[in-house]
């Protein structure tokens, strides 16, 4: 990686930085403009590594927005080191993760959107994967790569099998966890889904957003590395895993009722019934739910994978 001093010396001038937002939608080579938002509250421990994983991609049409959500540690100083490389810095009082993300996305103009939490990382050339996939497939609305995990030191310690996604199975609980750090979408999908992340949740806003996205488009898996989750004890979704799962179940139940899916509601009822019984719950998860996850359905999209020299689709 380049040194901070090198990044600063090569940073665009103040009067030039606005072009990240107001320039052409497609950059050199037709790369779509990608908006990445990082919302941070007292994130000095990991923030610089997160920012560098975005900025050192070298992606030619990047709009990177940082929202400092009322930090009282050294976060502002870290952000300031990279000011010339950022499209926007927003500073506000502490209002929570999703309010901060909404503030960032409201100031954005990218054709493609996503966010990276202030402890997580993009993989090398992850944004080029995103940009090239959306450039190749105009009809694809949102994508997710292989789910990966970093340890606290930033080492890649787990790369999971490539998932296949279905709205019905997602709501039923057979394929529940979409890794937000590997997920990007088109602005038009964001707008059709309401154009916001629900601020009423502490950690489940990602899940609720995916539920709304599924109303309008299929989620395409990409057989490549895009981003990853840094596992550490302060992470929101892991600090109260039981409460997180319960809230997601409630969101999924409301959505199944809304779409009037008797089959999904039946699976949800059985899952709720066996949850208090450990042995039965284990058999249910390992048997019926795994079988449901592997079962092909009409809304199961093809996998996007790279061939000899281009992206292709595999049924």
Beta strands, then each sheet from edge to edge (+ up, - down):
strand 1: 34-40
strand 2: 62-69
strand 3: 88-92
strand 4: 112-115
strand 5: 121-122
strand 6: 142-144
strand 7: 148-150
strand 8: 156-159
strand 9: 183-186
strand 10: 219-221
strand 11: 227-230
strand 12: 303-306
strand 13: 311-314
sheet 1: 3+ 2+ 1+ 4+ 9- 6+ 10+
sheet 2: 5+ 11- 7- 8+
sheet 3: 12+ 13-
end
